[in-house]
Amino acid sequence: MIGKIEKVPLRSIWKHEALDFTRWLQENSDVISQAVGFELLNVEREQSTGNFNVDLVAEDSSGHTIIIENQLEKSDHDHLGKIITCLSSFDAQVAVWIVAEPRPEHIGAVSWLNESTSAKFYLLKVEGLRIGESAPAPLLTLIVGPSEAIENAGKTKREKKERHELRKQFWTVVLEKSKAKHLLFNAISPSDATYLSAGAGKSGISFQFWVNQEEARVALYIDKGKGSDAVNVEIFNKIKEHQKEIESTVGFPLDWDELPEDRACIIRKTFTTAGYKSSEEAWARVADEITDAMVSFEKAVSKVLKEIKI
């Protein structure tokens, strides 16, 4: 004969959250260990930190501190805030949150915390089950926990954030120097983009500062929009007829590239002095180089753009 599993209200198993449920978890910490996938050692109840008490504190086999907070109700913001506060106060590396019903917003929050911090967060759901007339049996199920994929995603996000912050700081330095030398980029604000662009007075043509981790560029970018491949090349060739004149004015050779893999065309000069990953001292040096170059580059190209028909 096969029995039927029935759900049992949690309050019929544990009348009181702190006195009954927390005590049971302390005495049966192997149930938590099985759910999270590692052994909990030295489990202690009701540890205080400032104005907060955490339900349980334990250690893993490496001696890292683990805090455990439990609820016989739906997850809520107060408990999430308490967990984060206690994690910091106890200098813990792992947090386990056990709830009767995890809300979707808290599942998302725990996932985000695993991506965005070096700590590890586990969200467990507790249920009461029995078969027929058997004694009720608690079941702990892992809803969200750390994983290699989540850690890698978090690392990628942190690297992206750092990259964007560095680029914005780099462009702040460049624009400060640029605005002291000419008006071309006066209306442009620092951003976290790879490039800054200013109009060249002709539709689809712009002057650009560009940067990557190790180098920076000044450029003239030609792109009249979708389906404009042939037009872009035509404009590029008209400007290139004045190559000697332009390069003589700017004082250095330029790279002239039709970008056959793209619809746009570009005329540029690359400086390997520094990129956004360099020191602030190096930023200042390359900012001087590219802003000086842009002054003469804009002057030479603008003169040609006024002379040719586009």
Phi and psi restraints in degrees (value plus and minus 20) as a CYANA .aco file:
   2 ILE   PHI    -124.5   -84.5
   2 ILE   PSI     107.2   147.2
   3 GLY   PHI    -101.9   -61.9
   3 GLY   PSI     145.4   185.4
   4 LYS   PHI    -130.5   -90.5
   4 LYS   PSI     109.6   149.6
   5 ILE   PHI     -96.4   -56.4
   5 ILE   PSI     112.5   152.5
   6 GLU   PHI    -143.4  -103.4
   6 GLU   PSI     124.6   164.6
   7 LYS   PHI    -102.1   -62.1
   7 LYS   PSI     122.4   162.4
   8 VAL   PHI    -138.1   -98.1
   8 VAL   PSI     111.5   151.5
   9 PRO   PHI     -76.6   -36.6
   9 PRO   PSI     113.3   153.3
  10 LEU   PHI     -81.8   -41.8
  10 LEU   PSI     -54.4   -14.4
  11 ARG   PHI     -89.7   -49.7
  11 ARG   PSI     -35.3     4.7
  12 SER   PHI    -103.5   -63.5
  12 SER   PSI     -35.2     4.8
  13 ILE   PHI    -113.1   -73.1
  13 ILE   PSI     -66.8   -26.8
  14 TRP   PHI    -144.6  -104.6
  14 TRP   PSI      92.0   132.0
  15 LYS   PHI     -88.0   -48.0
  15 LYS   PSI     -59.1   -19.1
  16 HIS   PHI    -144.1  -104.1
  16 HIS   PSI     113.0   153.0
  17 GLU   PHI     -83.1   -43.1
  17 GLU   PSI     -72.7   -32.7
  18 ALA   PHI     -95.4   -55.4
  18 ALA   PSI     -64.8   -24.8
  19 LEU   PHI     -96.0   -56.0
  19 LEU   PSI     -52.9   -12.9
  20 ASP   PHI    -126.5   -86.5
  20 ASP   PSI     -75.6   -35.6
  21 PHE   PHI     -88.4   -48.4
  21 PHE   PSI     -67.3   -27.3
  22 THR   PHI     -82.4   -42.4
  22 THR   PSI     -61.7   -21.7
  23 ARG   PHI     -82.7   -42.7
  23 ARG   PSI     -63.0   -23.0
  24 TRP   PHI     -82.0   -42.0
  24 TRP   PSI     -61.8   -21.8
  25 LEU   PHI     -82.9   -42.9
  25 LEU   PSI     -59.5   -19.5
  26 GLN   PHI     -82.7   -42.7
  26 GLN   PSI     -62.4   -22.4
  27 GLU   PHI     -98.0   -58.0
  27 GLU   PSI     -36.9     3.1
  28 ASN   PHI    -147.4  -107.4
  28 ASN   PSI      24.8    64.8
  29 SER   PHI     -82.3   -42.3
  29 SER   PSI     -37.4     2.6
  30 ASP   PHI     -83.0   -43.0
  30 ASP   PSI     -46.2    -6.2
  31 VAL   PHI     -87.0   -47.0
  31 VAL   PSI     -60.9   -20.9
  32 ILE   PHI     -86.4   -46.4
  32 ILE   PSI     -64.2   -24.2
  33 SER   PHI     -76.2   -36.2
  33 SER   PSI     -62.3   -22.3
  34 GLN   PHI     -84.7   -44.7
  34 GLN   PSI     -57.2   -17.2
  35 ALA   PHI     -92.2   -52.2
  35 ALA   PSI     -59.6   -19.6
  36 VAL   PHI    -109.8   -69.8
  36 VAL   PSI     -37.9     2.1
  37 GLY   PHI      72.6   112.6
  37 GLY   PSI      -7.2    32.8
  38 PHE   PHI    -169.9  -129.9
  38 PHE   PSI     138.3   178.3
  39 GLU   PHI    -100.5   -60.5
  39 GLU   PSI     115.9   155.9
  40 LEU   PHI    -117.8   -77.8
  40 LEU   PSI     113.1   153.1
  41 LEU   PHI    -142.8  -102.8
  41 LEU   PSI     134.8   174.8
  42 ASN   PHI      31.3    71.3
  42 ASN   PSI      32.5    72.5
  43 VAL   PHI     -96.3   -56.3
  43 VAL   PSI     104.3   144.3
  44 GLU   PHI    -145.4  -105.4
  44 GLU   PSI     131.2   171.2
  45 ARG   PHI    -117.1   -77.1
  45 ARG   PSI     133.8   173.8
  46 GLU   PHI      25.9    65.9
  46 GLU   PSI      45.4    85.4
  47 GLN   PHI    -111.9   -71.9
  47 GLN   PSI     117.6   157.6
  48 SER   PHI    -121.0   -81.0
  48 SER   PSI     127.0   167.0
  49 THR   PHI    -164.8  -124.8
  49 THR   PSI      85.5   125.5
  50 GLY   PHI      43.1    83.1
  50 GLY   PSI    -143.7  -103.7
  51 ASN   PHI    -112.4   -72.4
  51 ASN   PSI     -13.3    26.7
  52 PHE   PHI    -137.0   -97.0
  52 PHE   PSI     125.5   165.5
  53 ASN   PHI    -134.1   -94.1
  53 ASN   PSI     114.4   154.4
  54 VAL   PHI    -121.2   -81.2
  54 VAL   PSI     121.5   161.5
  55 ASP   PHI     -80.2   -40.2
  55 ASP   PSI     -70.0   -30.0
  56 LEU   PHI    -159.8  -119.8
  56 LEU   PSI     125.4   165.4
  57 VAL   PHI    -146.8  -106.8
  57 VAL   PSI     115.4   155.4
  58 ALA   PHI    -161.6  -121.6
  58 ALA   PSI    -197.3  -157.3
  59 GLU   PHI    -151.2  -111.2
  59 GLU   PSI     135.6   175.6
  60 ASP   PHI    -116.9   -76.9
  60 ASP   PSI    -196.5  -156.5
  61 SER   PHI     -85.5   -45.5
  61 SER   PSI     -38.1     1.9
  62 SER   PHI    -113.1   -73.1
  62 SER   PSI     -19.9    20.1
  63 GLY   PHI      67.1   107.1
  63 GLY   PSI     -13.6    26.4
  64 HIS   PHI     -92.8   -52.8
  64 HIS   PSI     120.8   160.8
  65 THR   PHI     -96.5   -56.5
  65 THR   PSI     117.7   157.7
  66 ILE   PHI    -145.6  -105.6
  66 ILE   PSI     109.0   149.0
  67 ILE   PHI    -126.2   -86.2
  67 ILE   PSI     123.8   163.8
  68 ILE   PHI    -150.5  -110.5
  68 ILE   PSI     104.8   144.8
  69 GLU   PHI    -141.2  -101.2
  69 GLU   PSI     114.5   154.5
  70 ASN   PHI    -149.5  -109.5
  70 ASN   PSI     129.7   169.7
  71 GLN   PHI    -158.7  -118.7
  71 GLN   PSI     119.8   159.8
  72 LEU   PHI    -114.6   -74.6
  72 LEU   PSI      -3.6    36.4
  73 GLU   PHI    -149.0  -109.0
  73 GLU   PSI    -190.9  -150.9
  74 LYS   PHI     -85.8   -45.8
  74 LYS   PSI     130.6   170.6
  75 SER   PHI     -81.8   -41.8
  75 SER   PSI     128.6   168.6
  76 ASP   PHI    -162.8  -122.8
  76 ASP   PSI     145.6   185.6
  77 HIS   PHI     -84.5   -44.5
  77 HIS   PSI     -56.1   -16.1
  78 ASP   PHI     -80.9   -40.9
  78 ASP   PSI     -64.7   -24.7
  79 HIS   PHI     -88.2   -48.2
  79 HIS   PSI     -56.9   -16.9
  80 LEU   PHI     -83.5   -43.5
  80 LEU   PSI     -64.3   -24.3
  81 GLY   PHI     -83.0   -43.0
  81 GLY   PSI     -59.4   -19.4
  82 LYS   PHI     -82.9   -42.9
  82 LYS   PSI     -62.1   -22.1
  83 ILE   PHI     -81.0   -41.0
  83 ILE   PSI     -66.2   -26.2
  84 ILE   PHI     -84.7   -44.7
  84 ILE   PSI     -60.8   -20.8
  85 THR   PHI     -82.6   -42.6
  85 THR   PSI     -66.4   -26.4
  86 CYS   PHI     -89.4   -49.4
  86 CYS   PSI     -53.5   -13.5
  87 LEU   PHI     -78.7   -38.7
  87 LEU   PSI     -64.0   -24.0
  88 SER   PHI     -89.8   -49.8
  88 SER   PSI     -65.1   -25.1
  89 SER   PHI     -85.0   -45.0
  89 SER   PSI     -56.8   -16.8
  90 PHE   PHI    -108.2   -68.2
  90 PHE   PSI     -19.7    20.3
  91 ASP   PHI      32.2    72.2
  91 ASP   PSI      24.5    64.5
  92 ALA   PHI    -108.6   -68.6
  92 ALA   PSI     135.6   175.6
  93 GLN   PHI    -124.9   -84.9
  93 GLN   PSI     -35.7     4.3
  94 VAL   PHI    -156.2  -116.2
  94 VAL   PSI     119.0   159.0
  95 ALA   PHI    -147.9  -107.9
  95 ALA   PSI     114.0   154.0
  96 VAL   PHI    -139.8   -99.8
  96 VAL   PSI     105.1   145.1
  97 TRP   PHI    -138.0   -98.0
  97 TRP   PSI      97.5   137.5
  98 ILE   PHI    -130.6   -90.6
  98 ILE   PSI     101.7   141.7
  99 VAL   PHI    -155.7  -115.7
  99 VAL   PSI     139.2   179.2
 100 ALA   PHI     -96.4   -56.4
 100 ALA   PSI     -55.8   -15.8
 101 GLU   PHI    -164.9  -124.9
 101 GLU   PSI      84.7   124.7
 102 PRO   PHI     -96.3   -56.3
 102 PRO   PSI     103.3   143.3
 103 ARG   PHI     -93.9   -53.9
 103 ARG   PSI     128.3   168.3
 104 PRO   PHI     -75.6   -35.6
 104 PRO   PSI     -58.7   -18.7
 105 GLU   PHI     -87.0   -47.0
 105 GLU   PSI     -48.9    -8.9
 106 HIS   PHI    -102.5   -62.5
 106 HIS   PSI     -49.5    -9.5
 107 ILE   PHI     -81.5   -41.5
 107 ILE   PSI     -64.3   -24.3
 108 GLY   PHI     -84.8   -44.8
 108 GLY   PSI     -59.6   -19.6
 109 ALA   PHI     -84.9   -44.9
 109 ALA   PSI     -62.7   -22.7
 110 VAL   PHI     -86.4   -46.4
 110 VAL   PSI     -59.1   -19.1
 111 SER   PHI     -80.6   -40.6
 111 SER   PSI     -62.9   -22.9
 112 TRP   PHI     -84.4   -44.4
 112 TRP   PSI     -60.8   -20.8
 113 LEU   PHI     -82.4   -42.4
 113 LEU   PSI     -59.1   -19.1
 114 ASN   PHI     -86.0   -46.0
 114 ASN   PSI     -51.2   -11.2
 115 GLU   PHI     -97.9   -57.9
 115 GLU   PSI     -53.5   -13.5
 116 SER   PHI    -122.5   -82.5
 116 SER   PSI     -30.4     9.6
 117 THR   PHI    -148.5  -108.5
 117 THR   PSI     147.3   187.3
 118 SER   PHI    -104.6   -64.6
 118 SER   PSI     -32.5     7.5
 119 ALA   PHI     -95.8   -55.8
 119 ALA   PSI     142.7   182.7
 120 LYS   PHI    -133.8   -93.8
 120 LYS   PSI     109.2   149.2
 121 PHE   PHI    -137.8   -97.8
 121 PHE   PSI     113.2   153.2
 122 TYR   PHI    -140.9  -100.9
 122 TYR   PSI     109.1   149.1
 123 LEU   PHI    -132.7   -92.7
 123 LEU   PSI      98.8   138.8
 124 LEU   PHI    -135.0   -95.0
 124 LEU   PSI     124.9   164.9
 125 LYS   PHI    -124.9   -84.9
 125 LYS   PSI     111.9   151.9
 126 VAL   PHI    -127.6   -87.6
 126 VAL   PSI     114.2   154.2
 127 GLU   PHI    -152.7  -112.7
 127 GLU   PSI     134.5   174.5
 128 GLY   PHI    -128.9   -88.9
 128 GLY   PSI     106.8   146.8
 129 LEU   PHI    -150.5  -110.5
 129 LEU   PSI     135.3   175.3
 130 ARG   PHI    -173.7  -133.7
 130 ARG   PSI     139.9   179.9
 131 ILE   PHI    -134.5   -94.5
 131 ILE   PSI      97.4   137.4
 132 GLY   PHI      40.8    80.8
 132 GLY   PSI    -143.4  -103.4
 133 GLU   PHI    -119.8   -79.8
 133 GLU   PSI      -3.0    37.0
 134 SER   PHI     -89.4   -49.4
 134 SER   PSI     144.5   184.5
 135 ALA   PHI     -86.4   -46.4
 135 ALA   PSI     126.1   166.1
 136 PRO   PHI     -83.7   -43.7
 136 PRO   PSI     124.6   164.6
 137 ALA   PHI    -145.2  -105.2
 137 ALA   PSI     105.0   145.0
 138 PRO   PHI     -91.8   -51.8
 138 PRO   PSI     122.8   162.8
 139 LEU   PHI    -146.3  -106.3
 139 LEU   PSI     102.0   142.0
 140 LEU   PHI    -126.1   -86.1
 140 LEU   PSI     105.3   145.3
 141 THR   PHI    -140.1  -100.1
 141 THR   PSI     111.6   151.6
 142 LEU   PHI     -93.8   -53.8
 142 LEU   PSI     100.8   140.8
 143 ILE   PHI    -115.0   -75.0
 143 ILE   PSI     -67.5   -27.5
 144 VAL   PHI    -160.5  -120.5
 144 VAL   PSI     118.5   158.5
 145 GLY   PHI    -173.9  -133.9
 145 GLY   PSI     151.6   191.6
 146 PRO   PHI     -90.2   -50.2
 146 PRO   PSI     134.5   174.5
 147 SER   PHI    -174.2  -134.2
 147 SER   PSI     145.5   185.5
 148 GLU   PHI     -82.4   -42.4
 148 GLU   PSI     -59.4   -19.4
 149 ALA   PHI     -83.9   -43.9
 149 ALA   PSI     -62.3   -22.3
 150 ILE   PHI     -86.8   -46.8
 150 ILE   PSI     -62.3   -22.3
 151 GLU   PHI     -81.9   -41.9
 151 GLU   PSI     -61.6   -21.6
 152 ASN   PHI     -86.0   -46.0
 152 ASN   PSI     -60.0   -20.0
 153 ALA   PHI     -83.4   -43.4
 153 ALA   PSI     -61.6   -21.6
 154 GLY   PHI     -84.3   -44.3
 154 GLY   PSI     -60.8   -20.8
 155 LYS   PHI     -82.0   -42.0
 155 LYS   PSI     -62.5   -22.5
 156 THR   PHI     -82.2   -42.2
 156 THR   PSI     -62.3   -22.3
 157 LYS   PHI     -84.8   -44.8
 157 LYS   PSI     -61.4   -21.4
 158 ARG   PHI     -86.0   -46.0
 158 ARG   PSI     -59.8   -19.8
 159 GLU   PHI     -85.0   -45.0
 159 GLU   PSI     -59.6   -19.6
 160 LYS   PHI     -84.1   -44.1
 160 LYS   PSI     -62.8   -22.8
 161 LYS   PHI     -82.8   -42.8
 161 LYS   PSI     -63.8   -23.8
 162 GLU   PHI     -82.4   -42.4
 162 GLU   PSI     -62.7   -22.7
 163 ARG   PHI     -80.6   -40.6
 163 ARG   PSI     -64.6   -24.6
 164 HIS   PHI     -85.2   -45.2
 164 HIS   PSI     -60.9   -20.9
 165 GLU   PHI     -85.1   -45.1
 165 GLU   PSI     -61.9   -21.9
 166 LEU   PHI     -84.7   -44.7
 166 LEU   PSI     -62.7   -22.7
 167 ARG   PHI     -83.1   -43.1
 167 ARG   PSI     -60.3   -20.3
 168 LYS   PHI     -84.6   -44.6
 168 LYS   PSI     -60.0   -20.0
 169 GLN   PHI     -85.3   -45.3
 169 GLN   PSI     -60.3   -20.3
 170 PHE   PHI     -82.0   -42.0
 170 PHE   PSI     -66.7   -26.7
 171 TRP   PHI     -86.4   -46.4
 171 TRP   PSI     -48.6    -8.6
 172 THR   PHI     -81.4   -41.4
 172 THR   PSI     -63.0   -23.0
 173 VAL   PHI     -85.5   -45.5
 173 VAL   PSI     -65.5   -25.5
 174 VAL   PHI     -82.4   -42.4
 174 VAL   PSI     -67.0   -27.0
 175 LEU   PHI     -87.4   -47.4
 175 LEU   PSI     -53.4   -13.4
 176 GLU   PHI     -80.9   -40.9
 176 GLU   PSI     -62.7   -22.7
 177 LYS   PHI     -94.0   -54.0
 177 LYS   PSI     -59.1   -19.1
 178 SER   PHI     -81.9   -41.9
 178 SER   PSI     -64.8   -24.8
 179 LYS   PHI     -90.0   -50.0
 179 LYS   PSI     -36.3     3.7
 180 ALA   PHI    -104.1   -64.1
 180 ALA   PSI     -31.0     9.0
 181 LYS   PHI    -132.3   -92.3
 181 LYS   PSI     -53.0   -13.0
 182 HIS   PHI    -180.9  -140.9
 182 HIS   PSI     155.9   195.9
 183 LEU   PHI    -115.9   -75.9
 183 LEU   PSI     -26.7    13.3
 184 LEU   PHI     -73.9   -33.9
 184 LEU   PSI     -64.4   -24.4
 185 PHE   PHI    -125.5   -85.5
 185 PHE   PSI       0.6    40.6
 186 ASN   PHI     -82.3   -42.3
 186 ASN   PSI     -51.0   -11.0
 187 ALA   PHI    -111.8   -71.8
 187 ALA   PSI     -16.0    24.0
 188 ILE   PHI    -117.8   -77.8
 188 ILE   PSI     117.1   157.1
 189 SER   PHI    -126.3   -86.3
 189 SER   PSI     134.6   174.6
 190 PRO   PHI     -79.8   -39.8
 190 PRO   PSI     122.7   162.7
 191 SER   PHI    -157.7  -117.7
 191 SER   PSI     158.9   198.9
 192 ASP   PHI    -119.8   -79.8
 192 ASP   PSI      -5.4    34.6
 193 ALA   PHI     -98.8   -58.8
 193 ALA   PSI     147.6   187.6
 194 THR   PHI     -90.4   -50.4
 194 THR   PSI     -48.2    -8.2
 195 TYR   PHI    -158.2  -118.2
 195 TYR   PSI     140.0   180.0
 196 LEU   PHI    -137.9   -97.9
 196 LEU   PSI     119.3   159.3
 197 SER   PHI    -147.6  -107.6
 197 SER   PSI     120.7   160.7
 198 ALA   PHI    -155.1  -115.1
 198 ALA   PSI     118.8   158.8
 199 GLY   PHI     -83.0   -43.0
 199 GLY   PSI     125.5   165.5
 200 ALA   PHI    -118.9   -78.9
 200 ALA   PSI     -10.6    29.4
 201 GLY   PHI      68.5   108.5
 201 GLY   PSI     -21.9    18.1
 202 LYS   PHI    -148.9  -108.9
 202 LYS   PSI     115.7   155.7
 203 SER   PHI     -77.5   -37.5
 203 SER   PSI     111.7   151.7
 204 GLY   PHI      62.6   102.6
 204 GLY   PSI     -15.1    24.9
 205 ILE   PHI    -145.9  -105.9
 205 ILE   PSI     110.9   150.9
 206 SER   PHI    -164.2  -124.2
 206 SER   PSI     131.0   171.0
 207 PHE   PHI    -109.5   -69.5
 207 PHE   PSI     121.7   161.7
 208 GLN   PHI    -157.3  -117.3
 208 GLN   PSI     120.9   160.9
 209 PHE   PHI    -115.3   -75.3
 209 PHE   PSI     120.8   160.8
 210 TRP   PHI    -158.6  -118.6
 210 TRP   PSI     126.2   166.2
 211 VAL   PHI    -166.0  -126.0
 211 VAL   PSI     126.8   166.8
 212 ASN   PHI    -148.4  -108.4
 212 ASN   PSI    -182.5  -142.5
 213 GLN   PHI     -82.9   -42.9
 213 GLN   PSI     -52.4   -12.4
 214 GLU   PHI    -142.1  -102.1
 214 GLU   PSI     -28.9    11.1
 215 GLU   PHI    -171.1  -131.1
 215 GLU   PSI     146.5   186.5
 216 ALA   PHI    -155.6  -115.6
 216 ALA   PSI     140.3   180.3
 217 ARG   PHI    -162.0  -122.0
 217 ARG   PSI     136.5   176.5
 218 VAL   PHI    -132.9   -92.9
 218 VAL   PSI     126.4   166.4
 219 ALA   PHI    -174.8  -134.8
 219 ALA   PSI     137.6   177.6
 220 LEU   PHI    -132.4   -92.4
 220 LEU   PSI     100.9   140.9
 221 TYR   PHI    -128.5   -88.5
 221 TYR   PSI     108.1   148.1
 222 ILE   PHI    -137.2   -97.2
 222 ILE   PSI      93.4   133.4
 223 ASP   PHI    -177.1  -137.1
 223 ASP   PSI      84.6   124.6
 224 LYS   PHI    -104.9   -64.9
 224 LYS   PSI     -16.0    24.0
 225 GLY   PHI      88.3   128.3
 225 GLY   PSI    -196.4  -156.4
 226 LYS   PHI     -76.6   -36.6
 226 LYS   PSI     111.7   151.7
 227 GLY   PHI      58.3    98.3
 227 GLY   PSI      -6.7    33.3
 228 SER   PHI    -123.1   -83.1
 228 SER   PSI      -1.5    38.5
 229 ASP   PHI     -70.7   -30.7
 229 ASP   PSI     -71.7   -31.7
 230 ALA   PHI     -86.9   -46.9
 230 ALA   PSI     -57.8   -17.8
 231 VAL   PHI     -85.8   -45.8
 231 VAL   PSI     -62.2   -22.2
 232 ASN   PHI     -80.3   -40.3
 232 ASN   PSI     -63.9   -23.9
 233 VAL   PHI     -85.3   -45.3
 233 VAL   PSI     -58.4   -18.4
 234 GLU   PHI     -82.7   -42.7
 234 GLU   PSI     -66.2   -26.2
 235 ILE   PHI     -82.8   -42.8
 235 ILE   PSI     -64.8   -24.8
 236 PHE   PHI     -76.2   -36.2
 236 PHE   PSI     -66.4   -26.4
 237 ASN   PHI     -86.8   -46.8
 237 ASN   PSI     -55.5   -15.5
 238 LYS   PHI     -84.4   -44.4
 238 LYS   PSI     -59.8   -19.8
 239 ILE   PHI     -90.1   -50.1
 239 ILE   PSI     -57.8   -17.8
 240 LYS   PHI     -86.6   -46.6
 240 LYS   PSI     -43.3    -3.3
 241 GLU   PHI     -79.2   -39.2
 241 GLU   PSI     -40.9    -0.9
 242 HIS   PHI    -125.9   -85.9
 242 HIS   PSI       2.8    42.8
 243 GLN   PHI     -75.9   -35.9
 243 GLN   PSI     -68.4   -28.4
 244 LYS   PHI     -80.9   -40.9
 244 LYS   PSI     -64.0   -24.0
 245 GLU   PHI     -82.1   -42.1
 245 GLU   PSI     -64.8   -24.8
 246 ILE   PHI     -85.4   -45.4
 246 ILE   PSI     -68.0   -28.0
 247 GLU   PHI     -87.9   -47.9
 247 GLU   PSI     -50.3   -10.3
 248 SER   PHI     -87.1   -47.1
 248 SER   PSI     -59.0   -19.0
 249 THR   PHI     -89.8   -49.8
 249 THR   PSI     -63.1   -23.1
 250 VAL   PHI     -97.9   -57.9
 250 VAL   PSI     -44.9    -4.9
 251 GLY   PHI      67.5   107.5
 251 GLY   PSI      -6.1    33.9
 252 PHE   PHI    -176.7  -136.7
 252 PHE   PSI     135.6   175.6
 253 PRO   PHI     -90.8   -50.8
 253 PRO   PSI     132.7   172.7
 254 LEU   PHI    -137.5   -97.5
 254 LEU   PSI     136.1   176.1
 255 ASP   PHI    -112.0   -72.0
 255 ASP   PSI     104.9   144.9
 256 TRP   PHI    -130.0   -90.0
 256 TRP   PSI      92.0   132.0
 257 ASP   PHI    -151.9  -111.9
 257 ASP   PSI     100.9   140.9
 258 GLU   PHI     -97.4   -57.4
 258 GLU   PSI     -29.3    10.7
 259 LEU   PHI      27.9    67.9
 259 LEU   PSI      46.9    86.9
 260 PRO   PHI     -79.9   -39.9
 260 PRO   PSI     -44.0    -4.0
 261 GLU   PHI    -101.3   -61.3
 261 GLU   PSI     -25.7    14.3
 262 ASP   PHI    -151.5  -111.5
 262 ASP   PSI     145.1   185.1
 263 ARG   PHI    -101.3   -61.3
 263 ARG   PSI     -41.2    -1.2
 264 ALA   PHI    -101.9   -61.9
 264 ALA   PSI     146.4   186.4
 265 CYS   PHI    -147.0  -107.0
 265 CYS   PSI     134.6   174.6
 266 ILE   PHI    -165.6  -125.6
 266 ILE   PSI     122.5   162.5
 267 ILE   PHI    -140.8  -100.8
 267 ILE   PSI     105.6   145.6
 268 ARG   PHI    -170.2  -130.2
 268 ARG   PSI     143.3   183.3
 269 LYS   PHI    -152.1  -112.1
 269 LYS   PSI     108.2   148.2
 270 THR   PHI    -124.4   -84.4
 270 THR   PSI     116.7   156.7
 271 PHE   PHI    -137.4   -97.4
 271 PHE   PSI     103.1   143.1
 272 THR   PHI    -115.8   -75.8
 272 THR   PSI      -5.9    34.1
 273 THR   PHI     -80.3   -40.3
 273 THR   PSI     -63.2   -23.2
 274 ALA   PHI    -188.5  -148.5
 274 ALA   PSI     142.7   182.7
 275 GLY   PHI    -151.1  -111.1
 275 GLY   PSI    -189.5  -149.5
 276 TYR   PHI     -90.8   -50.8
 276 TYR   PSI     -35.8     4.2
 277 LYS   PHI    -103.6   -63.6
 277 LYS   PSI     -25.5    14.5
 278 SER   PHI     -99.7   -59.7
 278 SER   PSI     158.0   198.0
 279 SER   PHI     -93.4   -53.4
 279 SER   PSI     143.3   183.3
 280 GLU   PHI     -85.3   -45.3
 280 GLU   PSI     -51.5   -11.5
 281 GLU   PHI     -83.4   -43.4
 281 GLU   PSI     -61.6   -21.6
 282 ALA   PHI     -89.2   -49.2
 282 ALA   PSI     -54.7   -14.7
 283 TRP   PHI     -76.6   -36.6
 283 TRP   PSI     -64.5   -24.5
 284 ALA   PHI     -81.1   -41.1
 284 ALA   PSI     -60.0   -20.0
 285 ARG   PHI     -87.1   -47.1
 285 ARG   PSI     -68.5   -28.5
 286 VAL   PHI     -90.9   -50.9
 286 VAL   PSI     -50.0   -10.0
 287 ALA   PHI     -83.6   -43.6
 287 ALA   PSI     -60.1   -20.1
 288 ASP   PHI     -82.0   -42.0
 288 ASP   PSI     -63.3   -23.3
 289 GLU   PHI     -83.6   -43.6
 289 GLU   PSI     -69.1   -29.1
 290 ILE   PHI     -95.1   -55.1
 290 ILE   PSI     -50.5   -10.5
 291 THR   PHI     -93.5   -53.5
 291 THR   PSI     -58.4   -18.4
 292 ASP   PHI     -82.6   -42.6
 292 ASP   PSI     -62.8   -22.8
 293 ALA   PHI     -83.9   -43.9
 293 ALA   PSI     -59.3   -19.3
 294 MET   PHI     -85.9   -45.9
 294 MET   PSI     -55.7   -15.7
 295 VAL   PHI     -79.4   -39.4
 295 VAL   PSI     -70.8   -30.8
 296 SER   PHI     -93.5   -53.5
 296 SER   PSI     -54.4   -14.4
 297 PHE   PHI     -85.2   -45.2
 297 PHE   PSI     -66.7   -26.7
 298 GLU   PHI     -83.5   -43.5
 298 GLU   PSI     -59.8   -19.8
 299 LYS   PHI     -82.8   -42.8
 299 LYS   PSI     -65.7   -25.7
 300 ALA   PHI     -88.7   -48.7
 300 ALA   PSI     -64.6   -24.6
 301 VAL   PHI     -91.7   -51.7
 301 VAL   PSI     -61.4   -21.4
 302 SER   PHI     -80.5   -40.5
 302 SER   PSI     -57.3   -17.3
 303 LYS   PHI     -81.5   -41.5
 303 LYS   PSI     -62.3   -22.3
 304 VAL   PHI     -89.1   -49.1
 304 VAL   PSI     -61.6   -21.6
 305 LEU   PHI     -81.1   -41.1
 305 LEU   PSI     -51.5   -11.5
 306 LYS   PHI     -92.9   -52.9
 306 LYS   PSI     -46.5    -6.5
 307 GLU   PHI    -106.3   -66.3
 307 GLU   PSI     -51.3   -11.3
 308 ILE   PHI    -115.0   -75.0
 308 ILE   PSI     135.9   175.9
 309 LYS   PHI    -112.9   -72.9
 309 LYS   PSI     102.7   142.7
